[in-house]
Amino acid sequence: MKKVAVFGQTYTINAEKEIKILLDSLEKHKVVVFFEDNFYKILKDHKHLSKKYPTFSSFHDLNSSFDMFFSLGGDGTMLRAVTYVRDLNIPILGINTGRLGFLANIQKDEISESIDLLIAKEYRIQERTLLSIRTKPGVKKFKDISFALNEITIARKNTTSMIGVQTFLNDEYLTNYWSDGLIIATPTGSTGYSLSCNGPVLSPNSKNFVITPIAPHNLNARPMVIPDDTAIKLEVDTREKDFLISLDSRITSVPKKTKIYIEKSPFTIKSVIPSNQSFLTTLRSKLLWGEDTRNESNL
């Protein structure tokens, strides 16, 4: 590992100690560090950096010469990081200075150890499937970044009335979900919004997507797991003129006659998993699987 990119958001400046540990660990191994431009300016303004660093400002400034992309923050920062990397195949490592941290799974006290493991090549690459969207008519906001790592969500706008989402799989009619909205989630996104709506947890290497209704009116509507080579078409019925589409945290309003086409993206995101980490370890620590809180109350 000779050259890396580092990205963070405004709240990451509270992690001054972690930033210093990361830089010291990388520079100990003579790794060249590039900072995302806006993040770099924030760090400079708060005097968190002792010297100058090269910067990048967009996807177009990155290329295959970068060995790794570090995301410093929470899962939201990781989702933003994906918009910089896109299809460049630069592996991404998330350092969690936020809260839950399913994607950003390196904890604050593990930074130095994790860098040593990376240098020693003691890690594996986990490929994460993305969703791609196109609409008819087209949505300008999604023209350049028409993909999502976690989920694509259809939701009602400015009303207490439900929306109907007619759903077709490979051109065959499935059902009309009368609900507050509909989530199409990847295995990565199965531990996010979909999970909070009672969707199942999928292993990151599963070849599936999840369709999860949001507060469905028809109570027999349940989340459905489908193969990830399925072509999904959605048509929305709403009393309002518009409804909402979100790609991860990027959201826009579209006219109700808009047709939506969703399928697996032609590229994957390469997530770095150091040898001391695993998805099951993350599940146990983040969702407290196997923990019995009844016993803790007696301690």
DOVEXSE-998800 format. One record per residue: residue in three letters; x, y, z of N, C-alpha, C, CB in turn. Coordinates in steps of 0.05 Angstrom, whole numbers, plus 5000, padded with zeros to 4 digits. Atoms other than C-alpha are relative to their C-alpha. Glycine has a CB too. Example, Ala and Ser with C-alpha at 12.3 -4.5 7.8 and 13.67 -1.06 7.14 Angstrom:
<atoms>
ALA501849765000524649105156501850245000498050015025
SER498449764999527349795143498550225014500950094971
</atoms>
This chain:
<atoms>
MET501749765000500050005000501850255000498150005025
LYS498249775003503450634975498650274999501749974975
LYS501449745005498051154961497149965007500350094971
VAL502850034991491251264994498650264999499949885028
ALA501749764998485451754994498549995027498050014976
VAL501449984974482151995059497750194997501950085023
PHE502449845002475052265063498650015027498149904978
GLY501649984976470952525121498050234997501850055025
GLN502049785001465253005137500450185024497249894999
THR499549794980464553605183500349905028497750204999
TYR500050094972463053235247502549845007497649835006
THR497650164995469452825238502250165013501049884973
ILE497949844987473553405263500149965030499650304994
ASN500050064972471453185333501849765006497249945010
ALA498350244997475752565321502950074995499149784980
GLU497349915004482352945324502149795007500650255016
LYS498150214991485852385362500149774979499149885027
GLU500150225019483551855311501350084974497149924995
ILE498849905024485752285252503149985002499150284993
LYS497250014996492652345282501149715000500750145027
ILE499150284999493151595296500149894972498149835018
LEU500050105027491151445224502350104984497350084986
LEU497849895016496251925194502749895010500050315003
ASP497450104990501851695240500449714991500050015031
SER499850285008500250965224500749974970497449855006
LEU499550015028500251095149502850104993498050164984
GLU497449885006506451535148502349845011500250295011
LYS498050184989510251035191500849804978499049855025
HIS499450195022509750575130500450154973497749814997
LYS499349845024511351145081497850004979502649914988
VAL502349995018504351155051499350294994497549855013
VAL500849725009502551785011497050035004500850054970
VAL502849954992496052085036498950244984499750055030
PHE501549795013491152494994497450055016499449934969
PHE502549944986485452855029497950114981500550215023
GLU502149865015478653035000500150295006497249875007
ASP499449714998478953784988498450145023499450134974
ASN501649864979473154025033500849905028497149954995
PHE499250104975475253565089502750115008500149694999
TYR497349894995482453805083499850295010501749994974
LYS500349724992480254535089499050025028498150154981
ILE501149994973476254385152502249925020497649805003
LEU497950094982482154015184502150225003501449754989
LYS498149784999486854595166498950235017500650104971
ASP501249784985482055115194500049955030497150054991
HIS500050074972481854735259502849925010498049775006
LYS497250054993489454645259500449715009500850195021
HIS499650284994488953885260502349874984497449854995
LEU497950115017494453795208502650165004499250014970
SER497449874995501853945219501550064975501749825018
LYS498749955025503753965146498050004977502349804995
LYS501850005024500954025075499749724988501150204979
TYR500650255013497753445038498850054973498249825017
PRO501549985026495553344966497149945004501349814978
THR502950044996488053344955498749904974498750275008
PHE501750065023482553094909497350125006499849684995
SER502649874995475653394899497749854988500150284989
SER502250155013471652904857500949734991498850164977
PHE499550265013471152224825502150024978497449884989
HIS498249975023475052494766502950045008499150234983
ASP497349964990481152634809501349745009500150205022
LEU499050254990481851904829500549814976498049875020
ASN499450205021484651314789501249755012501950124978
SER499150264990487550624795502750015015500249814976
SER497549984985494050894825499550015030501550254991
PHE500650004972490450944892499549715009497550185006
ASP500250274990491150304933497649965018502549935015
MET502250034981485650454983498750285004501049885026
PHE501549764993480250965002499049975028497650044979
PHE500850014972479251115076497750195004502450075019
SER502349844992472551355100500050035030497349874990
LEU499749954971472951695168497450135010502450195005
GLY502649904991466151765201498249775007498750184979
GLY501950224995459851335205499249874974497650105014
ASP500950135024455950935155499150204978497749815007
GLY500749795019453251575123502350104984498650235014
THR497549915014460351785107500949794980502250055021
MET499350215018461551105076498350014974499749725013
LEU501749985023455551195030500850234982497150045009
ARG498949775015458351875009502649924986500450245018
ALA497450095011465151554998499649844974501549835020
VAL500650175024462051074947499650184975497549835005
THR500449825023460151674903502650114989498250235008
TYR497449925010467551844897501449774986501850105023
VAL498650235011469951144882498649894975500349785021
ARG501750105022464250904837501249744989499850214977
ASP499250255013466950384787503149994996498749984973
LEU497150005002474450524798501349765013501150255012
ASN499050244987475249884839502150065021501249814980
ILE498249944978479050244894498749895025500550325003
PRO501250114975477949854959499550215020501949795011
ILE500749804980474450245014500149875028497150104994
LEU499950084972475850185089498650215016502949955009
GLY501549814983471050515138501049995029497149944999
ILE499249974972473650775205497750145015502750165003
ASN502549904987467750875252500650205023498549765012
THR500049804979467751535290497250095005501950244992
GLY502849934996460151545287498849835021498549974974
ARG501550154980455051115322500049704994497150105002
LEU500350295003452750435298502349874984497449934986
GLY497650095015457750295242499949714990502350035017
PHE500050265013455849685201502050004977497249924989
LEU498149985022459749925140502750105009498950204978
ALA497549904988464950325178500549845025499850315007
ASN499850204979466949735220502650005015499549734989
ILE497549984985473949935244499550205023502450094982
GLN500649834977473150215314502450175007499249835025
LYS497949804994477150795343502549885011498950205019
ASP497750124986481650355385501449784983499249885026
GLU498950215017483249895326501550114976497849814990
ILE498949875024486050395276502949914995500050305003
SER497150075003493550265287500349704993501650075025
GLU499850295005492649505289499049944972498449845021
SER501150065027488349515226501950094978497350144997
ILE498149915020493449925187502349804997501150285007
ASP497950205001498849425206499149754985500949925029
LEU501050235014494448865181499850054970497249925011
LEU500149935028493349225115502749994987498750284997
ILE497350005011500749335105501049714997501950165019
ALA499150285001501948595119498249834981500049885028
LYS501950135019496348435068498349795014501649884977
GLU501750184985492448085123497150115000501049955029
TYR502849905003485548275097498849864975499950314997
ARG501450105023480448055046498250224988498449745006
ILE501849815014476248434995497249874998501150074972
GLN502850095002468748355001498550174979498650025028
GLU501449855021464948544938497150055008500249864973
ARG502849934992458448914952498450094975500150235022
THR501849945023452848944901498650265004498049774996
LEU501549754999449549604884497549974982501850234990
LEU502449985017442849784854500350244981497450045018
SER500149785020442150214791497150074994501549924974
ILE502749915005436050624774499950164974498950175023
ARG500649815022433250944711497050055001500849884972
THR502849924999426651304704499050104973499650225021
LYS501249905025421851494649497650175008499149764981
PRO497849855012421852084641502550005019499250294994
GLY497550004985429052164665500050215022502350054982
VAL499749814978430952504731502850114999499549855028
LYS497449875004436553004723501949955023499650304996
LYS498350024976439152934794501449735001498350035025
PHE498850264999440552194784501749934975497949795003
LYS498750055026443952274716502949895004500150254983
ASP497250084996451152224742500449795021501650255007
ILE499750194978450151824805497449855003500850145027
SER502650145002444551334789500249735014499249964971
PHE499750264986446550784838499850045030502749884993
ALA500249994970445750614912501349755011497050025009
LEU498750234987449750164958498149875020502650095014
ASN501850104980444450095012497249934989499750195023
GLU502750045010437550194982499050224983498249975024
ILE501649805015432950544934497350005013499949944969
THR502549984985426750794970498050184985500450115028
ILE502249845011420051034942498350085024498449834978
ALA501549924976416151454992498050224993501950105021
ARG502049795004410051904998501250285007497549955018
LYS498949734996410952665000497750185009501250104974
ASN501849794991407353205040497149925004500250234981
THR502850094997401252795056499949785021498849904973
THR500450234982398352305107498949774985498250085023
SER501150225016395451895050502149814991498550124975
MET498250215010398651245030500450034970499049725007
ILE499650035028401551114962499849714992502850124991
GLY500050275011400550504918502449964982497449944985
VAL497750065016406850204888499649744985502750005017
GLN500350245016405249714832502849894993498450054974
THR497350125002411149234830500049774980500949915027
PHE499750215020413348804771502849895002499450124971
LEU497450135000418948294772500449854973500249805024
ASN499550115027421848114704497450024983500949705002
ASP502549935015415548434674497649845008500549944970
GLU502350144990410947974714498950155025500649715007
TYR501249854978406148334762500249845026497050064993
LEU499850124974407548194835497650085018502650085014
THR502249894984402748644875500150305000500249895029
ASN500149714996400749354891500250055030497350134989
TYR499649944971403749564958498750265008503150005006
TRP501249764989399150054993501450055027496949985003
SER498249974977403850355044501050295000502349805000
ASP498649755000408050955063502250014980501150075028
GLY497950025020413150715013501049724997502250195007
LEU498950275006417450144988503050034999498949894973
ILE497150015000424749975000501049774983501149985029
ILE498550215015429049584950502850015012499950044969
ALA497450004985435249384991501949794989499549975029
THR497850195006441849054975500649845025502550154989
PRO499150134976444948555023501350195020502049774994
THR498849794983449049145049497950165014501950184984
GLY502149834989442749555060498049845017498550134978
SER501950164984439048975094500350065029500449704994
THR499749934971441849215161499550295005502949935009
GLY500749724997439449925149497150055003501150164977
TYR502849924999432650235135498249754997499450194977
SER501750245004429849565111499849845026501349824979
LEU500150154974431649235178498150145019502849995012
SER501849854982427949785216497149964992500750295001
CYS502850065010421749605174499549705000499650124972
ASN500450294997422348865194501049834977497149945005
GLY498850165021426348645134502149815011501350194979
PRO498150194991431048055139502950104997499749734985
VAL497149945004438648095148501149804980501549985028
LEU498750175020442447835088503050025003499250094971
SER497150005001449747635086500950174977501149714998
PRO499049825021453848135045500549864973502450145009
ASN499450145025455647604994497649854988502249805004
SER502550125010448347384983499450124972497650055019
LYS500849915027446047424911497150074999500749784978
ASN502949934997439447744930499650295005498849835023
PHE501049744991435548384940497649955018499250184976
VAL502450024983429948514990498150224993500850035030
ILE502149805003423348864976498550025026498049914976
THR501249964974420749155041498050235000502250055021
PRO502049784998414249555048500450165025497249904997
ILE499949824977414150155095497250045011501450274993
ALA502749974987408150125143497849934980499650285010
PRO502050085020403849725094497150005011500649734988
HIS502850014992396249795097498949724999498350194983
ASN500850285002395149085073502049845018500149904971
LEU498350114979397848725135501249744992498449975025
ASN498750255009399348085098502450054981497949824986
ALA497649935016404648455057502549965017499850294989
ARG497550064985411448205080502450054982499949715010
PRO497649975016418648335059500549754983502450055018
MET499650235018420647895000502950014990498150024976
VAL497250035010427647644981499849904971501749815018
ILE500150085028428847604906502949974989498550214983
PRO497350015012434847414862501050274990500049794976
ASP499149735008439348004846500350044970502750055013
ASP500149965029438847884771497150064991501049754986
THR502849945006431448074775499850294990498249965024
ALA500649735010429148684734497450095014499850024969
ILE502249904984424449104778498850254986500950065029
LYS501449765010419249594751497950095020498749944972
LEU501949894980415250054796498450224987501550105025
GLU501849795008409250494781498550105025498049914977
VAL501049894975406650964835497350144996502050195012
ASP502649875000399551174849499850175026497649794999
THR500149824977398851784895498050234995502850115006
ARG501849775003393952344909501550264995498350035026
GLU498349765005399652844907501050004971502350005020
LYS498949985026402853094844502749864998500350304992
ASP497350115000409652824865500349785021502050225005
PHE499150184978412952274906503050025001499049714995
LEU497249984995419952174932501549754992500650065029
ILE498150225004425651734908502650075014500549954969
SER497449954988431951664949501949774993499850025031
LEU497950195005438451324931502050035024501550054972
ASP498649964975441751204998499150265013503250004996
SER500849754988441751905027499450234980502250105019
ARG500549795021440652274961497149984991501949964975
ILE502950015003433352454953499150224980498650035027
THR501249805019429152804900497049944997501449994973
SER502950025005421852934883499649964970498550255010
VAL500550055028419052654818496950004995501249734991
PRO502950015006412152704783498949725002499550104971
LYS501150264993407352144799499749814976497250045012
LYS500250175024407051884727502749874994499150164976
THR497350105006414551714730500149705005502050145019
LYS499550284998416150984717502949955009499449854973
ILE497450054988421950684755501049724993499950035031
TYR498850255007426650134732502549965016500749994969
ILE497850064982431549814781501249734994499050015030
GLU498650255005436849284770502750015013500249944970
LYS497350024989443649054794501950174984501049715001
SER498049835014449249544778502149834986501350195020
PRO497950165014454649314729502749995014500350124972
PHE497550004985460049444781499449955029501650274996
THR500350044971461249284854501950185015500549705008
ILE498249854982464349654913501749795015498450185019
LYS498250194987470449314942500450105029502849994985
SER499749934972470049335018502349855013497349945015
VAL497650134988476349195058499249895028502350215003
ILE500550134974475648705116502649895011497949764996
PRO497650104987481848635160499549735012501150205022
SER500350284992483247935184498849975028502749865000
ASN501250024973480848105255497150095000501650185019
GLN502849925002473848305229498549794984499850284986
SER501850165017467847925201497250115003500249705009
PHE502849905000460548055185498649895025498649914975
LEU501450114977458247585240500950135026500549695002
THR499049854977462747935291498550275002503050044998
THR501449745000459548595270497149975009500250124972
LEU502850054992452548305277499849975030498949754986
ARG500150054971453948065348500550255016502049785008
SER499349764984457048715370498150234996502850094992
LYS501749785005452249195336497149955006500250084970
LEU502850074994445548825343499749855026498949844977
LEU500050134974447548495409498849724998498550165020
TRP501050275003445747805381501349825021500649894972
GLY499050194980446447285436500350135027502649894991
GLU499749864974446547815492497449965015500650304996
ASP502350034982441847685550500050235020499949725014
THR500049764983440348355582498749945027498550234986
ARG501250074974436348005638502249945020498149764997
ASN497850074982442847745666501650255009501949794987
GLU498449754994446348425662498750165023500250174975
SER501449844979440948735707500549895028497050014994
ASN499550124974442948255762502950045010499349714999
LEU497249974992450248445762500450225020501850054975
</atoms>
